[in-house]
Amino acid sequence: MKKFLLLSALLSLVAGCSTTADPTFTASGKAGYRLICGGAFGNGDLGGCYEKAGQLCAEQGYRIQQTSVSSMIIECRDTDPDSAK
């Protein structure tokens, strides 16, 4: 029983430090991501969201469309130089 409680506590801590990303659409209708910073507890650590946005959009970069205390919506930049901003 002690092992189960210890494992549950550790999993809760890990979940509290993660950033989740769900596909969504931005206000302009483009595909994007809704990032929840700080995992299940939403502790307001936007640093995790910036890191996740960099991973999701890699070399093309991203635009932040909306932020709050513990989340943001981003859109990856177009890689086509002829596309409109």
MODELLER restraints for C-alpha pairs under 7 A, 6 or more apart:
rsr = mdl.restraints
at = mdl.atoms
rsr.add(forms.Gaussian(group=physical.xy_distance, feature=features.Distance(at['CA:15:A'], at['CA:39:A']), mean=5.56, stdev=0.5))
rsr.add(forms.Gaussian(group=physical.xy_distance, feature=features.Distance(at['CA:15:A'], at['CA:40:A']), mean=6.01, stdev=0.5))
rsr.add(forms.Gaussian(group=physical.xy_distance, feature=features.Distance(at['CA:16:A'], at['CA:38:A']), mean=5.75, stdev=0.5))
rsr.add(forms.Gaussian(group=physical.xy_distance, feature=features.Distance(at['CA:16:A'], at['CA:39:A']), mean=4.66, stdev=0.5))
rsr.add(forms.Gaussian(group=physical.xy_distance, feature=features.Distance(at['CA:16:A'], at['CA:40:A']), mean=5.30, stdev=0.5))
rsr.add(forms.Gaussian(group=physical.xy_distance, feature=features.Distance(at['CA:16:A'], at['CA:41:A']), mean=5.44, stdev=0.5))
rsr.add(forms.Gaussian(group=physical.xy_distance, feature=features.Distance(at['CA:17:A'], at['CA:38:A']), mean=5.05, stdev=0.5))
rsr.add(forms.Gaussian(group=physical.xy_distance, feature=features.Distance(at['CA:17:A'], at['CA:39:A']), mean=5.50, stdev=0.5))
rsr.add(forms.Gaussian(group=physical.xy_distance, feature=features.Distance(at['CA:18:A'], at['CA:38:A']), mean=5.47, stdev=0.5))
rsr.add(forms.Gaussian(group=physical.xy_distance, feature=features.Distance(at['CA:18:A'], at['CA:39:A']), mean=4.51, stdev=0.5))
rsr.add(forms.Gaussian(group=physical.xy_distance, feature=features.Distance(at['CA:19:A'], at['CA:35:A']), mean=6.76, stdev=0.5))
rsr.add(forms.Gaussian(group=physical.xy_distance, feature=features.Distance(at['CA:19:A'], at['CA:36:A']), mean=5.61, stdev=0.5))
rsr.add(forms.Gaussian(group=physical.xy_distance, feature=features.Distance(at['CA:19:A'], at['CA:37:A']), mean=4.82, stdev=0.5))
rsr.add(forms.Gaussian(group=physical.xy_distance, feature=features.Distance(at['CA:19:A'], at['CA:38:A']), mean=5.49, stdev=0.5))
rsr.add(forms.Gaussian(group=physical.xy_distance, feature=features.Distance(at['CA:19:A'], at['CA:39:A']), mean=5.03, stdev=0.5))
rsr.add(forms.Gaussian(group=physical.xy_distance, feature=features.Distance(at['CA:19:A'], at['CA:48:A']), mean=5.98, stdev=0.5))
rsr.add(forms.Gaussian(group=physical.xy_distance, feature=features.Distance(at['CA:19:A'], at['CA:49:A']), mean=6.32, stdev=0.5))
rsr.add(forms.Gaussian(group=physical.xy_distance, feature=features.Distance(at['CA:20:A'], at['CA:35:A']), mean=5.61, stdev=0.5))
rsr.add(forms.Gaussian(group=physical.xy_distance, feature=features.Distance(at['CA:20:A'], at['CA:36:A']), mean=5.23, stdev=0.5))
rsr.add(forms.Gaussian(group=physical.xy_distance, feature=features.Distance(at['CA:20:A'], at['CA:37:A']), mean=6.90, stdev=0.5))
rsr.add(forms.Gaussian(group=physical.xy_distance, feature=features.Distance(at['CA:20:A'], at['CA:39:A']), mean=6.46, stdev=0.5))
rsr.add(forms.Gaussian(group=physical.xy_distance, feature=features.Distance(at['CA:21:A'], at['CA:33:A']), mean=6.02, stdev=0.5))
rsr.add(forms.Gaussian(group=physical.xy_distance, feature=features.Distance(at['CA:21:A'], at['CA:34:A']), mean=5.61, stdev=0.5))
rsr.add(forms.Gaussian(group=physical.xy_distance, feature=features.Distance(at['CA:21:A'], at['CA:35:A']), mean=4.52, stdev=0.5))
rsr.add(forms.Gaussian(group=physical.xy_distance, feature=features.Distance(at['CA:21:A'], at['CA:36:A']), mean=6.52, stdev=0.5))
rsr.add(forms.Gaussian(group=physical.xy_distance, feature=features.Distance(at['CA:22:A'], at['CA:33:A']), mean=5.44, stdev=0.5))
rsr.add(forms.Gaussian(group=physical.xy_distance, feature=features.Distance(at['CA:22:A'], at['CA:34:A']), mean=5.27, stdev=0.5))
rsr.add(forms.Gaussian(group=physical.xy_distance, feature=features.Distance(at['CA:22:A'], at['CA:35:A']), mean=6.59, stdev=0.5))
rsr.add(forms.Gaussian(group=physical.xy_distance, feature=features.Distance(at['CA:23:A'], at['CA:32:A']), mean=5.90, stdev=0.5))
rsr.add(forms.Gaussian(group=physical.xy_distance, feature=features.Distance(at['CA:23:A'], at['CA:33:A']), mean=4.52, stdev=0.5))
rsr.add(forms.Gaussian(group=physical.xy_distance, feature=features.Distance(at['CA:23:A'], at['CA:34:A']), mean=6.35, stdev=0.5))
rsr.add(forms.Gaussian(group=physical.xy_distance, feature=features.Distance(at['CA:24:A'], at['CA:31:A']), mean=6.03, stdev=0.5))
rsr.add(forms.Gaussian(group=physical.xy_distance, feature=features.Distance(at['CA:24:A'], at['CA:32:A']), mean=5.21, stdev=0.5))
rsr.add(forms.Gaussian(group=physical.xy_distance, feature=features.Distance(at['CA:24:A'], at['CA:33:A']), mean=5.21, stdev=0.5))
rsr.add(forms.Gaussian(group=physical.xy_distance, feature=features.Distance(at['CA:24:A'], at['CA:34:A']), mean=6.24, stdev=0.5))
rsr.add(forms.Gaussian(group=physical.xy_distance, feature=features.Distance(at['CA:25:A'], at['CA:31:A']), mean=4.55, stdev=0.5))
rsr.add(forms.Gaussian(group=physical.xy_distance, feature=features.Distance(at['CA:25:A'], at['CA:32:A']), mean=5.22, stdev=0.5))
rsr.add(forms.Gaussian(group=physical.xy_distance, feature=features.Distance(at['CA:26:A'], at['CA:32:A']), mean=5.94, stdev=0.5))
rsr.add(forms.Gaussian(group=physical.xy_distance, feature=features.Distance(at['CA:31:A'], at['CA:75:A']), mean=6.55, stdev=0.5))
rsr.add(forms.Gaussian(group=physical.xy_distance, feature=features.Distance(at['CA:32:A'], at['CA:73:A']), mean=6.94, stdev=0.5))
rsr.add(forms.Gaussian(group=physical.xy_distance, feature=features.Distance(at['CA:32:A'], at['CA:74:A']), mean=5.52, stdev=0.5))
rsr.add(forms.Gaussian(group=physical.xy_distance, feature=features.Distance(at['CA:32:A'], at['CA:75:A']), mean=4.31, stdev=0.5))
rsr.add(forms.Gaussian(group=physical.xy_distance, feature=features.Distance(at['CA:32:A'], at['CA:76:A']), mean=6.64, stdev=0.5))
rsr.add(forms.Gaussian(group=physical.xy_distance, feature=features.Distance(at['CA:33:A'], at['CA:73:A']), mean=5.59, stdev=0.5))
rsr.add(forms.Gaussian(group=physical.xy_distance, feature=features.Distance(at['CA:33:A'], at['CA:74:A']), mean=5.40, stdev=0.5))
rsr.add(forms.Gaussian(group=physical.xy_distance, feature=features.Distance(at['CA:33:A'], at['CA:75:A']), mean=6.49, stdev=0.5))
rsr.add(forms.Gaussian(group=physical.xy_distance, feature=features.Distance(at['CA:34:A'], at['CA:72:A']), mean=5.87, stdev=0.5))
rsr.add(forms.Gaussian(group=physical.xy_distance, feature=features.Distance(at['CA:34:A'], at['CA:73:A']), mean=4.44, stdev=0.5))
rsr.add(forms.Gaussian(group=physical.xy_distance, feature=features.Distance(at['CA:34:A'], at['CA:74:A']), mean=6.62, stdev=0.5))
rsr.add(forms.Gaussian(group=physical.xy_distance, feature=features.Distance(at['CA:35:A'], at['CA:49:A']), mean=6.09, stdev=0.5))
rsr.add(forms.Gaussian(group=physical.xy_distance, feature=features.Distance(at['CA:35:A'], at['CA:71:A']), mean=5.43, stdev=0.5))
rsr.add(forms.Gaussian(group=physical.xy_distance, feature=features.Distance(at['CA:35:A'], at['CA:72:A']), mean=5.27, stdev=0.5))
rsr.add(forms.Gaussian(group=physical.xy_distance, feature=features.Distance(at['CA:35:A'], at['CA:73:A']), mean=6.09, stdev=0.5))
rsr.add(forms.Gaussian(group=physical.xy_distance, feature=features.Distance(at['CA:36:A'], at['CA:42:A']), mean=6.92, stdev=0.5))
rsr.add(forms.Gaussian(group=physical.xy_distance, feature=features.Distance(at['CA:36:A'], at['CA:70:A']), mean=6.16, stdev=0.5))
rsr.add(forms.Gaussian(group=physical.xy_distance, feature=features.Distance(at['CA:36:A'], at['CA:71:A']), mean=4.47, stdev=0.5))
rsr.add(forms.Gaussian(group=physical.xy_distance, feature=features.Distance(at['CA:36:A'], at['CA:72:A']), mean=6.81, stdev=0.5))
rsr.add(forms.Gaussian(group=physical.xy_distance, feature=features.Distance(at['CA:37:A'], at['CA:44:A']), mean=6.22, stdev=0.5))
rsr.add(forms.Gaussian(group=physical.xy_distance, feature=features.Distance(at['CA:37:A'], at['CA:45:A']), mean=5.79, stdev=0.5))
rsr.add(forms.Gaussian(group=physical.xy_distance, feature=features.Distance(at['CA:37:A'], at['CA:46:A']), mean=5.71, stdev=0.5))
rsr.add(forms.Gaussian(group=physical.xy_distance, feature=features.Distance(at['CA:37:A'], at['CA:48:A']), mean=5.87, stdev=0.5))
rsr.add(forms.Gaussian(group=physical.xy_distance, feature=features.Distance(at['CA:37:A'], at['CA:49:A']), mean=5.32, stdev=0.5))
rsr.add(forms.Gaussian(group=physical.xy_distance, feature=features.Distance(at['CA:37:A'], at['CA:70:A']), mean=5.09, stdev=0.5))
rsr.add(forms.Gaussian(group=physical.xy_distance, feature=features.Distance(at['CA:37:A'], at['CA:71:A']), mean=5.32, stdev=0.5))
rsr.add(forms.Gaussian(group=physical.xy_distance, feature=features.Distance(at['CA:38:A'], at['CA:44:A']), mean=6.20, stdev=0.5))
rsr.add(forms.Gaussian(group=physical.xy_distance, feature=features.Distance(at['CA:38:A'], at['CA:45:A']), mean=5.58, stdev=0.5))
rsr.add(forms.Gaussian(group=physical.xy_distance, feature=features.Distance(at['CA:38:A'], at['CA:48:A']), mean=6.86, stdev=0.5))
rsr.add(forms.Gaussian(group=physical.xy_distance, feature=features.Distance(at['CA:38:A'], at['CA:70:A']), mean=6.98, stdev=0.5))
rsr.add(forms.Gaussian(group=physical.xy_distance, feature=features.Distance(at['CA:42:A'], at['CA:70:A']), mean=5.38, stdev=0.5))
rsr.add(forms.Gaussian(group=physical.xy_distance, feature=features.Distance(at['CA:43:A'], at['CA:70:A']), mean=6.37, stdev=0.5))
rsr.add(forms.Gaussian(group=physical.xy_distance, feature=features.Distance(at['CA:44:A'], at['CA:69:A']), mean=5.18, stdev=0.5))
rsr.add(forms.Gaussian(group=physical.xy_distance, feature=features.Distance(at['CA:44:A'], at['CA:70:A']), mean=4.07, stdev=0.5))
rsr.add(forms.Gaussian(group=physical.xy_distance, feature=features.Distance(at['CA:45:A'], at['CA:70:A']), mean=6.53, stdev=0.5))
rsr.add(forms.Gaussian(group=physical.xy_distance, feature=features.Distance(at['CA:46:A'], at['CA:70:A']), mean=6.44, stdev=0.5))
rsr.add(forms.Gaussian(group=physical.xy_distance, feature=features.Distance(at['CA:54:A'], at['CA:61:A']), mean=6.71, stdev=0.5))
rsr.add(forms.Gaussian(group=physical.xy_distance, feature=features.Distance(at['CA:57:A'], at['CA:76:A']), mean=5.35, stdev=0.5))
rsr.add(forms.Gaussian(group=physical.xy_distance, feature=features.Distance(at['CA:60:A'], at['CA:76:A']), mean=6.81, stdev=0.5))
rsr.add(forms.Gaussian(group=physical.xy_distance, feature=features.Distance(at['CA:60:A'], at['CA:77:A']), mean=5.71, stdev=0.5))
rsr.add(forms.Gaussian(group=physical.xy_distance, feature=features.Distance(at['CA:60:A'], at['CA:78:A']), mean=6.92, stdev=0.5))
rsr.add(forms.Gaussian(group=physical.xy_distance, feature=features.Distance(at['CA:60:A'], at['CA:79:A']), mean=6.02, stdev=0.5))
rsr.add(forms.Gaussian(group=physical.xy_distance, feature=features.Distance(at['CA:61:A'], at['CA:76:A']), mean=5.98, stdev=0.5))
rsr.add(forms.Gaussian(group=physical.xy_distance, feature=features.Distance(at['CA:61:A'], at['CA:77:A']), mean=5.66, stdev=0.5))
rsr.add(forms.Gaussian(group=physical.xy_distance, feature=features.Distance(at['CA:62:A'], at['CA:74:A']), mean=6.45, stdev=0.5))
rsr.add(forms.Gaussian(group=physical.xy_distance, feature=features.Distance(at['CA:62:A'], at['CA:75:A']), mean=5.55, stdev=0.5))
rsr.add(forms.Gaussian(group=physical.xy_distance, feature=features.Distance(at['CA:62:A'], at['CA:76:A']), mean=4.18, stdev=0.5))
rsr.add(forms.Gaussian(group=physical.xy_distance, feature=features.Distance(at['CA:62:A'], at['CA:77:A']), mean=5.05, stdev=0.5))
rsr.add(forms.Gaussian(group=physical.xy_distance, feature=features.Distance(at['CA:63:A'], at['CA:74:A']), mean=5.57, stdev=0.5))
rsr.add(forms.Gaussian(group=physical.xy_distance, feature=features.Distance(at['CA:63:A'], at['CA:75:A']), mean=5.31, stdev=0.5))
rsr.add(forms.Gaussian(group=physical.xy_distance, feature=features.Distance(at['CA:63:A'], at['CA:76:A']), mean=6.27, stdev=0.5))
rsr.add(forms.Gaussian(group=physical.xy_distance, feature=features.Distance(at['CA:63:A'], at['CA:77:A']), mean=6.58, stdev=0.5))
rsr.add(forms.Gaussian(group=physical.xy_distance, feature=features.Distance(at['CA:64:A'], at['CA:73:A']), mean=6.10, stdev=0.5))
rsr.add(forms.Gaussian(group=physical.xy_distance, feature=features.Distance(at['CA:64:A'], at['CA:74:A']), mean=4.49, stdev=0.5))
rsr.add(forms.Gaussian(group=physical.xy_distance, feature=features.Distance(at['CA:64:A'], at['CA:75:A']), mean=6.57, stdev=0.5))
rsr.add(forms.Gaussian(group=physical.xy_distance, feature=features.Distance(at['CA:65:A'], at['CA:73:A']), mean=5.43, stdev=0.5))
rsr.add(forms.Gaussian(group=physical.xy_distance, feature=features.Distance(at['CA:65:A'], at['CA:74:A']), mean=5.35, stdev=0.5))
rsr.add(forms.Gaussian(group=physical.xy_distance, feature=features.Distance(at['CA:65:A'], at['CA:75:A']), mean=6.94, stdev=0.5))
rsr.add(forms.Gaussian(group=physical.xy_distance, feature=features.Distance(at['CA:66:A'], at['CA:72:A']), mean=5.38, stdev=0.5))
rsr.add(forms.Gaussian(group=physical.xy_distance, feature=features.Distance(at['CA:66:A'], at['CA:73:A']), mean=5.11, stdev=0.5))
rsr.add(forms.Gaussian(group=physical.xy_distance, feature=features.Distance(at['CA:67:A'], at['CA:73:A']), mean=6.49, stdev=0.5))
